Amino acid sequence: MPKENGNTLRYAIHKGGVNIPDALEKAIARKVDKVEERLKRYHPDAADLEIRLERQEKLNSFDCAIQLRAFRETLHSRKSSPELRVAVDKSFDALMKELDHYRVRINKSLQS
């Protein structure tokens, strides 16, 4: 179910049978906005973000996997936690770090 958050970055949430509270959906939309803000110089309309949520019954935890396809790169993050909100927060934090490293590489290549 692709969504548009009022901006140009397309994203999809695959719930995997997980019930997502409205407050968490709004928090995810804000985090997607932050990703888009970091991509602003690099044409965020050329990127797709996929968020997969799963419940691991045996481990009593939630998984949040995020995949960002931008240009020729694909950035991944995957985190687990007993609480869904914490798994989402940690996964977006890891994605932001990956995105920062990507932006540094792009900027260096443009200067060469």
The first five atom37 places (N, CA, C, CB, O) and aatype in JSON, in Angstrom:
{
  "aatype": [12, 14, 11, 6, 2, 7, 2, 16, 10, 1, 18, 0, 9, 8, 11, 7, 7, 19, 2, 9, 14, 3, 0, 10, 6, 11, 0, 9, 0, 1, 11, 19, 3, 11, 19, 6, 6, 1, 10, 11, 1, 18, 8, 14, 3, 0, 0, 3, 10, 6, 9, 1, 10, 6, 1, 5, 6, 11, 10, 2, 15, 13, 3, 4, 0, 9, 5, 10, 1, 0, 13, 1, 6, 16, 10, 8, 15, 1, 11, 15, 15, 14, 6, 10, 1, 19, 0, 19, 3, 11, 15, 13, 3, 0, 10, 12, 11, 6, 10, 3, 8, 18, 1, 19, 1, 9, 2, 11, 15, 10, 5, 15],
  "atom_mask": [
    [1, 1, 1, 1, 1],
    [1, 1, 1, 1, 1],
    [1, 1, 1, 1, 1],
    [1, 1, 1, 1, 1],
    [1, 1, 1, 1, 1],
    [1, 1, 1, 0, 1],
    [1, 1, 1, 1, 1],
    [1, 1, 1, 1, 1],
    [1, 1, 1, 1, 1],
    [1, 1, 1, 1, 1],
    [1, 1, 1, 1, 1],
    [1, 1, 1, 1, 1],
    [1, 1, 1, 1, 1],
    [1, 1, 1, 1, 1],
    [1, 1, 1, 1, 1],
    [1, 1, 1, 0, 1],
    [1, 1, 1, 0, 1],
    [1, 1, 1, 1, 1],
    [1, 1, 1, 1, 1],
    [1, 1, 1, 1, 1],
    [1, 1, 1, 1, 1],
    [1, 1, 1, 1, 1],
    [1, 1, 1, 1, 1],
    [1, 1, 1, 1, 1],
    [1, 1, 1, 1, 1],
    [1, 1, 1, 1, 1],
    [1, 1, 1, 1, 1],
    [1, 1, 1, 1, 1],
    [1, 1, 1, 1, 1],
    [1, 1, 1, 1, 1],
    [1, 1, 1, 1, 1],
    [1, 1, 1, 1, 1],
    [1, 1, 1, 1, 1],
    [1, 1, 1, 1, 1],
    [1, 1, 1, 1, 1],
    [1, 1, 1, 1, 1],
    [1, 1, 1, 1, 1],
    [1, 1, 1, 1, 1],
    [1, 1, 1, 1, 1],
    [1, 1, 1, 1, 1],
    [1, 1, 1, 1, 1],
    [1, 1, 1, 1, 1],
    [1, 1, 1, 1, 1],
    [1, 1, 1, 1, 1],
    [1, 1, 1, 1, 1],
    [1, 1, 1, 1, 1],
    [1, 1, 1, 1, 1],
    [1, 1, 1, 1, 1],
    [1, 1, 1, 1, 1],
    [1, 1, 1, 1, 1],
    [1, 1, 1, 1, 1],
    [1, 1, 1, 1, 1],
    [1, 1, 1, 1, 1],
    [1, 1, 1, 1, 1],
    [1, 1, 1, 1, 1],
    [1, 1, 1, 1, 1],
    [1, 1, 1, 1, 1],
    [1, 1, 1, 1, 1],
    [1, 1, 1, 1, 1],
    [1, 1, 1, 1, 1],
    [1, 1, 1, 1, 1],
    [1, 1, 1, 1, 1],
    [1, 1, 1, 1, 1],
    [1, 1, 1, 1, 1],
    [1, 1, 1, 1, 1],
    [1, 1, 1, 1, 1],
    [1, 1, 1, 1, 1],
    [1, 1, 1, 1, 1],
    [1, 1, 1, 1, 1],
    [1, 1, 1, 1, 1],
    [1, 1, 1, 1, 1],
    [1, 1, 1, 1, 1],
    [1, 1, 1, 1, 1],
    [1, 1, 1, 1, 1],
    [1, 1, 1, 1, 1],
    [1, 1, 1, 1, 1],
    [1, 1, 1, 1, 1],
    [1, 1, 1, 1, 1],
    [1, 1, 1, 1, 1],
    [1, 1, 1, 1, 1],
    [1, 1, 1, 1, 1],
    [1, 1, 1, 1, 1],
    [1, 1, 1, 1, 1],
    [1, 1, 1, 1, 1],
    [1, 1, 1, 1, 1],
    [1, 1, 1, 1, 1],
    [1, 1, 1, 1, 1],
    [1, 1, 1, 1, 1],
    [1, 1, 1, 1, 1],
    [1, 1, 1, 1, 1],
    [1, 1, 1, 1, 1],
    [1, 1, 1, 1, 1],
    [1, 1, 1, 1, 1],
    [1, 1, 1, 1, 1],
    [1, 1, 1, 1, 1],
    [1, 1, 1, 1, 1],
    [1, 1, 1, 1, 1],
    [1, 1, 1, 1, 1],
    [1, 1, 1, 1, 1],
    [1, 1, 1, 1, 1],
    [1, 1, 1, 1, 1],
    [1, 1, 1, 1, 1],
    [1, 1, 1, 1, 1],
    [1, 1, 1, 1, 1],
    [1, 1, 1, 1, 1],
    [1, 1, 1, 1, 1],
    [1, 1, 1, 1, 1],
    [1, 1, 1, 1, 1],
    [1, 1, 1, 1, 1],
    [1, 1, 1, 1, 1],
    [1, 1, 1, 1, 1],
    [1, 1, 1, 1, 1]
  ],
  "atom_positions": [
    [[0.82, -1.17, 0.0], [0.0, 0.0, 0.0], [0.88, 1.25, 0.0], [-0.94, -0.01, 1.2], [1.16, 1.79, 1.07]],
    [[1.32, 1.71, -1.15], [2.14, 2.91, -1.22], [1.39, 4.12, -0.7], [2.61, 3.16, -2.66], [0.19, 4.28, -0.92]],
    [[2.13, 4.97, -0.03], [1.54, 6.18, 0.53], [2.33, 7.38, 0.06], [1.48, 6.13, 2.07], [3.52, 7.28, -0.24]],
    [[1.67, 8.49, 0.01], [2.33, 9.76, -0.24], [2.11, 10.58, 1.02], [1.76, 10.5, -1.53], [0.98, 10.72, 1.5]],
    [[3.17, 11.12, 1.56], [3.08, 11.85, 2.82], [2.94, 13.35, 2.58], [4.29, 11.57, 3.68], [3.39, 14.15, 3.4]],
    [[2.32, 13.73, 1.48], [2.17, 15.15, 1.18], [3.39, 15.7, 0.47], [0.0, 0.0, 0.0], [3.38, 16.84, 0.01]],
    [[4.42, 14.91, 0.39], [5.65, 15.33, -0.27], [5.91, 14.39, -1.44], [6.85, 15.34, 0.73], [4.97, 13.84, -2.01]],
    [[7.17, 14.21, -1.8], [7.46, 13.43, -2.99], [8.0, 12.04, -2.7], [8.44, 14.17, -3.83], [8.01, 11.2, -3.61]],
    [[8.45, 11.75, -1.51], [9.0, 10.43, -1.18], [7.85, 9.43, -1.03], [9.85, 10.48, 0.12], [6.97, 9.59, -0.19]],
    [[7.88, 8.4, -1.86], [6.87, 7.34, -1.79], [7.31, 6.32, -0.75], [6.65, 6.67, -3.17], [8.48, 5.98, -0.66]],
    [[6.35, 5.84, 0.04], [6.69, 4.79, 1.0], [5.53, 3.82, 1.17], [7.06, 5.4, 2.35], [4.37, 4.15, 0.93]],
    [[5.88, 2.63, 1.59], [4.89, 1.58, 1.82], [5.18, 0.92, 3.16], [4.9, 0.53, 0.67], [6.33, 0.69, 3.52]],
    [[4.11, 0.63, 3.89], [4.22, -0.08, 5.16], [3.59, -1.46, 4.97], [3.53, 0.71, 6.34], [2.42, -1.57, 4.63]],
    [[4.39, -2.5, 5.2], [3.89, -3.88, 5.16], [3.75, -4.32, 6.61], [4.87, -4.85, 4.34], [4.74, -4.53, 7.3]],
    [[2.53, -4.45, 7.06], [2.26, -4.64, 8.49], [2.5, -6.05, 8.99], [0.84, -4.26, 8.78], [2.68, -6.24, 10.19]],
    [[2.51, -7.03, 8.14], [2.78, -8.39, 8.55], [1.89, -8.87, 9.69], [0.0, 0.0, 0.0], [2.34, -9.6, 10.57]],
    [[0.63, -8.47, 9.68], [-0.29, -8.88, 10.73], [-0.16, -8.1, 12.03], [0.0, 0.0, 0.0], [-0.82, -8.43, 13.01]],
    [[0.69, -7.09, 12.05], [0.9, -6.27, 13.24], [-0.1, -5.12, 13.24], [2.36, -5.73, 13.3], [-0.26, -4.43, 12.24]],
    [[-0.76, -4.91, 14.36], [-1.68, -3.79, 14.51], [-0.87, -2.54, 14.86], [-2.76, -4.1, 15.61], [-0.18, -2.51, 15.87]],
    [[-0.96, -1.52, 14.01], [-0.2, -0.29, 14.22], [-1.13, 0.78, 14.75], [0.49, 0.17, 12.9], [-2.09, 1.16, 14.07]],
    [[-0.87, 1.27, 15.98], [-1.7, 2.36, 16.52], [-1.57, 3.63, 15.66], [-1.31, 2.66, 17.98], [-0.55, 3.85, 15.01]],
    [[-2.62, 4.46, 15.68], [-2.59, 5.71, 14.91], [-1.4, 6.58, 15.27], [-3.88, 6.49, 15.12], [-0.78, 7.19, 14.4]],
    [[-1.08, 6.64, 16.56], [0.04, 7.47, 17.01], [1.36, 7.01, 16.38], [0.16, 7.44, 18.54], [2.2, 7.83, 16.02]],
    [[1.52, 5.7, 16.24], [2.75, 5.18, 15.62], [2.75, 5.45, 14.13], [2.88, 3.67, 15.89], [3.8, 5.75, 13.56]],
    [[1.6, 5.34, 13.47], [1.54, 5.66, 12.04], [1.94, 7.11, 11.79], [0.13, 5.39, 11.48], [2.64, 7.42, 10.83]],
    [[1.48, 8.01, 12.67], [1.85, 9.43, 12.55], [3.33, 9.62, 12.8], [1.03, 10.28, 13.53], [3.98, 10.42, 12.12]],
    [[3.88, 8.89, 13.77], [5.32, 8.99, 14.06], [6.13, 8.48, 12.86], [5.68, 8.17, 15.33], [7.16, 9.07, 12.52]],
    [[5.67, 7.41, 12.23], [6.36, 6.89, 11.04], [6.32, 7.93, 9.93], [5.71, 5.56, 10.56], [7.32, 8.14, 9.25]],
    [[5.18, 8.58, 9.74], [5.07, 9.62, 8.7], [6.05, 10.76, 8.97], [3.62, 10.16, 8.63], [6.65, 11.3, 8.05]],
    [[6.21, 11.14, 10.25], [7.17, 12.2, 10.59], [8.6, 11.75, 10.3], [7.04, 12.6, 12.08], [9.42, 12.54, 9.83]],
    [[8.9, 10.49, 10.59], [10.24, 9.97, 10.32], [10.51, 9.91, 8.82], [10.41, 8.58, 10.96], [11.62, 10.18, 8.37]],
    [[9.49, 9.55, 8.05], [9.62, 9.54, 6.59], [9.91, 10.96, 6.1], [8.34, 8.96, 5.92], [10.71, 11.15, 5.19]],
    [[9.25, 11.94, 6.69], [9.51, 13.34, 6.33], [10.97, 13.71, 6.59], [8.58, 14.29, 7.12], [11.58, 14.44, 5.8]],
    [[11.53, 13.21, 7.69], [12.94, 13.49, 8.0], [13.87, 12.85, 6.98], [13.28, 12.99, 9.41], [14.87, 13.45, 6.59]],
    [[13.53, 11.64, 6.56], [14.34, 10.99, 5.51], [14.27, 11.82, 4.24], [13.84, 9.53, 5.25], [15.28, 12.05, 3.58]],
    [[13.07, 12.26, 3.9], [12.91, 13.07, 2.69], [13.7, 14.37, 2.79], [11.43, 13.38, 2.44], [14.31, 14.81, 1.81]],
    [[13.7, 14.98, 3.95], [14.45, 16.22, 4.15], [15.94, 16.01, 3.87], [14.24, 16.75, 5.59], [16.6, 16.86, 3.28]],
    [[16.46, 14.87, 4.31], [17.87, 14.58, 4.08], [18.15, 14.26, 2.62], [18.32, 13.41, 4.95], [19.29, 14.39, 2.16]],
    [[17.14, 13.86, 1.89], [17.3, 13.56, 0.46], [16.98, 14.74, -0.43], [16.42, 12.39, 0.08], [17.11, 14.64, -1.65]],
    [[16.57, 15.86, 0.15], [16.07, 16.99, -0.63], [17.0, 17.4, -1.77], [15.84, 18.18, 0.28], [16.54, 17.65, -2.89]],
    [[18.29, 17.46, -1.5], [19.25, 17.84, -2.55], [19.39, 16.78, -3.63], [20.61, 18.11, -1.93], [19.88, 17.05, -4.72]],
    [[18.96, 15.55, -3.31], [19.2, 14.42, -4.2], [17.93, 13.9, -4.85], [19.88, 13.3, -3.45], [17.86, 12.73, -5.21]],
    [[16.93, 14.74, -5.0], [15.68, 14.38, -5.66], [14.96, 13.24, -4.94], [15.94, 13.99, -7.1], [15.03, 12.09, -5.38]],
    [[14.26, 13.53, -3.84], [13.56, 12.49, -3.1], [12.49, 11.78, -3.91], [12.94, 13.08, -1.87], [12.07, 10.67, -3.56]],
    [[12.03, 12.4, -5.02], [11.03, 11.73, -5.85], [11.62, 10.54, -6.59], [10.42, 12.72, -6.85], [10.89, 9.74, -7.17]],
    [[12.96, 10.42, -6.59], [13.63, 9.29, -7.23], [13.87, 8.15, -6.23], [14.96, 9.74, -7.84], [14.58, 7.19, -6.54]],
    [[13.29, 8.25, -5.05], [13.52, 7.26, -4.0], [12.21, 6.58, -3.58], [14.18, 7.91, -2.79], [11.13, 7.16, -3.68]],
    [[12.34, 5.35, -3.12], [11.23, 4.58, -2.57], [11.64, 4.03, -1.22], [10.8, 3.43, -3.53], [12.77, 3.57, -1.05]],
    [[10.74, 4.09, -0.27], [11.0, 3.6, 1.08], [10.01, 2.49, 1.4], [10.91, 4.75, 2.13], [8.8, 2.66, 1.21]],
    [[10.52, 1.37, 1.87], [9.67, 0.23, 2.21], [9.91, -0.12, 3.68], [9.97, -1.01, 1.29], [11.04, -0.31, 4.11]],
    [[8.83, -0.2, 4.44], [8.9, -0.49, 5.87], [8.15, -1.81, 6.11], [8.29, 0.68, 6.73], [6.98, -1.93, 5.77]],
    [[8.84, -2.78, 6.7], [8.23, -4.09, 6.99], [8.22, -4.31, 8.49], [9.0, -5.24, 6.27], [9.26, -4.24, 9.15]],
    [[7.04, -4.58, 9.01], [6.89, -4.85, 10.44], [6.46, -6.3, 10.62], [5.86, -3.88, 11.08], [5.6, -6.8, 9.89]],
    [[7.07, -6.97, 11.59], [6.73, -8.37, 11.87], [6.75, -8.61, 13.36], [7.7, -9.32, 11.15], [7.5, -7.98, 14.1]],
    [[5.93, -9.53, 13.79], [5.91, -9.96, 15.19], [6.61, -11.31, 15.26], [4.44, -10.05, 15.77], [6.22, -12.24, 14.55]],
    [[7.63, -11.43, 16.09], [8.34, -12.68, 16.3], [7.81, -13.32, 17.57], [9.88, -12.45, 16.39], [8.28, -13.03, 18.67]],
    [[6.82, -14.19, 17.42], [6.14, -14.79, 18.58], [7.11, -15.55, 19.48], [5.03, -15.73, 18.11], [7.07, -15.39, 20.7]],
    [[7.97, -16.37, 18.9], [8.89, -17.19, 19.69], [9.86, -16.35, 20.5], [9.66, -18.15, 18.79], [10.25, -16.72, 21.6]],
    [[10.25, -15.23, 19.95], [11.21, -14.35, 20.63], [10.53, -13.26, 21.43], [12.15, -13.73, 19.61], [11.19, -12.49, 22.13]],
    [[9.21, -13.19, 21.33], [8.43, -12.14, 22.0], [8.98, -10.74, 21.66], [8.45, -12.35, 23.54], [9.25, -9.93, 22.55]],
    [[9.15, -10.49, 20.36], [9.68, -9.19, 19.94], [9.07, -8.8, 18.59], [11.23, -9.23, 19.84], [8.4, -9.6, 17.93]],
    [[9.32, -7.57, 18.22], [8.89, -7.02, 16.93], [10.13, -6.72, 16.1], [8.02, -5.73, 17.12], [11.16, -6.3, 16.64]],
    [[10.04, -6.94, 14.8], [11.09, -6.58, 13.86], [10.59, -5.43, 13.01], [11.5, -7.79, 12.96], [9.43, -5.38, 12.61]],
    [[11.48, -4.5, 12.74], [11.21, -3.42, 11.8], [12.36, -3.39, 10.81], [11.04, -2.03, 12.52], [13.5, -3.11, 11.18]],
    [[12.07, -3.68, 9.56], [13.08, -3.64, 8.5], [12.71, -2.52, 7.54], [13.18, -5.02, 7.76], [11.56, -2.41, 7.1]],
    [[13.69, -1.71, 7.22], [13.46, -0.58, 6.32], [14.43, -0.69, 5.15], [13.64, 0.8, 7.06], [15.61, -0.98, 5.33]],
    [[13.91, -0.46, 3.96], [14.73, -0.47, 2.76], [14.48, 0.83, 2.0], [14.42, -1.72, 1.86], [13.34, 1.16, 1.67]],
    [[15.54, 1.55, 1.73], [15.46, 2.8, 0.97], [16.2, 2.61, -0.34], [16.05, 4.0, 1.78], [17.41, 2.38, -0.36]],
    [[15.45, 2.72, -1.43], [16.06, 2.65, -2.75], [16.17, 4.07, -3.28], [15.23, 1.75, -3.72], [15.17, 4.75, -3.51]],
    [[17.4, 4.5, -3.47], [17.64, 5.85, -3.98], [18.73, 5.76, -5.04], [18.05, 6.84, -2.83], [19.84, 5.32, -4.76]],
    [[18.42, 6.18, -6.23], [19.36, 6.13, -7.35], [19.79, 4.69, -7.58], [20.59, 7.04, -7.09], [18.95, 3.82, -7.79]],
    [[21.08, 4.44, -7.54], [21.57, 3.08, -7.76], [21.88, 2.37, -6.45], [22.82, 3.1, -8.63], [22.37, 1.24, -6.47]],
    [[21.61, 2.99, -5.34], [21.91, 2.44, -4.03], [20.65, 1.92, -3.36], [22.58, 3.49, -3.15], [19.55, 2.42, -3.59]],
    [[20.83, 0.91, -2.52], [19.76, 0.43, -1.66], [20.33, 0.4, -0.24], [19.23, -0.98, -2.11], [21.32, -0.28, 0.03]],
    [[19.69, 1.12, 0.65], [20.12, 1.17, 2.04], [19.16, 0.34, 2.88], [20.19, 2.64, 2.57], [17.94, 0.38, 2.67]],
    [[19.7, -0.42, 3.83], [18.9, -1.31, 4.65], [19.12, -1.02, 6.13], [19.23, -2.77, 4.35], [20.2, -0.61, 6.54]],
    [[18.08, -1.24, 6.91], [18.24, -1.28, 8.37], [17.19, -2.25, 8.9], [18.07, 0.16, 9.02], [16.09, -2.36, 8.36]],
    [[17.56, -2.95, 9.96], [16.64, -3.92, 10.57], [16.96, -3.98, 12.05], [16.75, -5.35, 9.9], [18.1, -4.25, 12.44]],
    [[15.96, -3.74, 12.87], [16.13, -3.77, 14.31], [14.96, -4.51, 14.95], [16.25, -2.35, 14.89], [13.87, -4.56, 14.39]],
    [[15.22, -5.08, 16.13], [14.21, -5.81, 16.89], [14.12, -5.25, 18.29], [14.52, -7.32, 16.92], [15.09, -4.72, 18.83]],
    [[12.95, -5.39, 18.87], [12.73, -4.95, 20.24], [11.43, -5.58, 20.75], [12.68, -3.39, 20.34], [10.55, -5.9, 19.96]],
    [[11.32, -5.74, 22.08], [10.06, -6.23, 22.63], [8.9, -5.26, 22.4], [10.22, -6.49, 24.11], [7.74, -5.67, 22.45]],
    [[9.2, -3.98, 22.16], [8.17, -2.98, 21.91], [8.24, -2.51, 20.46], [8.32, -1.78, 22.88], [9.32, -2.21, 19.95]],
    [[7.09, -2.45, 19.81], [7.03, -2.07, 18.4], [7.61, -0.68, 18.17], [5.59, -2.12, 17.9], [8.4, -0.49, 17.24]],
    [[7.24, 0.29, 19.0], [7.71, 1.67, 18.81], [9.23, 1.75, 18.89], [7.09, 2.6, 19.87], [9.86, 2.48, 18.12]],
    [[9.83, 1.0, 19.83], [11.29, 1.02, 19.99], [11.96, 0.4, 18.76], [11.7, 0.25, 21.27], [12.99, 0.9, 18.3]],
    [[11.39, -0.68, 18.23], [11.95, -1.31, 17.03], [11.92, -0.33, 15.85], [11.18, -2.6, 16.67], [12.88, -0.23, 15.09]],
    [[10.8, 0.39, 15.7], [10.68, 1.37, 14.61], [11.69, 2.5, 14.8], [9.23, 1.94, 14.55], [12.37, 2.88, 13.86]],
    [[11.78, 3.04, 16.02], [12.72, 4.13, 16.29], [14.16, 3.71, 16.01], [12.6, 4.59, 17.75], [14.91, 4.43, 15.34]],
    [[14.56, 2.54, 16.5], [15.94, 2.07, 16.3], [16.23, 1.83, 14.83], [16.19, 0.78, 17.09], [17.32, 2.13, 14.36]],
    [[15.27, 1.29, 14.11], [15.46, 1.02, 12.69], [15.61, 2.32, 11.9], [14.29, 0.19, 12.15], [16.47, 2.41, 11.02]],
    [[14.78, 3.31, 12.2], [14.93, 4.61, 11.51], [16.24, 5.29, 11.9], [13.74, 5.54, 11.85], [16.87, 5.92, 11.04]],
    [[16.67, 5.18, 13.15], [17.96, 5.75, 13.56], [19.1, 5.11, 12.76], [18.19, 5.55, 15.07], [20.0, 5.81, 12.3]],
    [[19.06, 3.79, 12.61], [20.09, 3.09, 11.84], [20.05, 3.52, 10.37], [19.92, 1.56, 11.96], [21.09, 3.68, 9.74]],
    [[18.85, 3.69, 9.82], [18.72, 4.13, 8.44], [19.3, 5.53, 8.26], [17.26, 4.11, 7.99], [19.97, 5.81, 7.26]],
    [[19.06, 6.41, 9.22], [19.6, 7.78, 9.14], [21.13, 7.75, 9.12], [19.1, 8.63, 10.33], [21.76, 8.52, 8.39]],
    [[21.74, 6.87, 9.92], [23.2, 6.75, 9.9], [23.68, 6.28, 8.54], [23.68, 5.78, 11.01], [24.63, 6.82, 7.98]],
    [[23.0, 5.26, 8.0], [23.36, 4.77, 6.66], [23.21, 5.87, 5.62], [22.48, 3.55, 6.28], [24.05, 6.02, 4.73]],
    [[22.15, 6.64, 5.73], [21.89, 7.72, 4.79], [22.96, 8.8, 4.89], [20.51, 8.32, 5.04], [23.39, 9.35, 3.88]],
    [[23.39, 9.11, 6.1], [24.47, 10.09, 6.28], [25.76, 9.61, 5.62], [24.71, 10.36, 7.77], [26.46, 10.39, 4.97]],
    [[26.1, 8.32, 5.79], [27.3, 7.77, 5.15], [27.17, 7.83, 3.63], [27.54, 6.31, 5.6], [28.13, 8.14, 2.93]],
    [[25.98, 7.54, 3.14], [25.72, 7.59, 1.7], [25.91, 9.01, 1.17], [24.29, 7.09, 1.39], [26.54, 9.22, 0.13]],
    [[25.37, 9.98, 1.89], [25.48, 11.38, 1.46], [26.94, 11.82, 1.43], [24.66, 12.3, 2.38], [27.35, 12.56, 0.53]],
    [[27.73, 11.4, 2.4], [29.16, 11.74, 2.43], [29.86, 11.16, 1.2], [29.83, 11.23, 3.73], [30.65, 11.83, 0.55]],
    [[29.55, 9.89, 0.89], [30.16, 9.25, -0.29], [29.77, 9.99, -1.57], [29.72, 7.77, -0.4], [30.62, 10.23, -2.43]],
    [[28.5, 10.36, -1.69], [28.04, 11.07, -2.89], [28.74, 12.42, -3.0], [26.49, 11.27, -2.84], [29.22, 12.78, -4.08]],
    [[28.82, 13.16, -1.91], [29.44, 14.47, -1.95], [30.92, 14.38, -2.3], [29.28, 15.16, -0.61], [31.43, 15.21, -3.04]],
    [[31.61, 13.36, -1.78], [33.03, 13.17, -2.12], [33.19, 12.84, -3.59], [33.66, 12.06, -1.27], [34.1, 13.35, -4.25]],
    [[32.31, 12.0, -4.12], [32.42, 11.64, -5.54], [32.13, 12.83, -6.44], [31.46, 10.49, -5.87], [32.69, 12.94, -7.53]],
    [[31.25, 13.73, -6.0], [30.95, 14.92, -6.79], [32.12, 15.91, -6.8], [29.7, 15.61, -6.26], [32.29, 16.68, -7.75]],
    [[32.92, 15.9, -5.73], [34.06, 16.81, -5.64], [35.25, 16.31, -6.43], [34.45, 17.01, -4.2], [36.13, 17.1, -6.77]],
    [[35.29, 15.03, -6.72], [36.44, 14.44, -7.45], [36.41, 14.78, -8.9], [36.46, 12.94, -7.28], [37.3, 14.36, -9.65]]
  ]
}
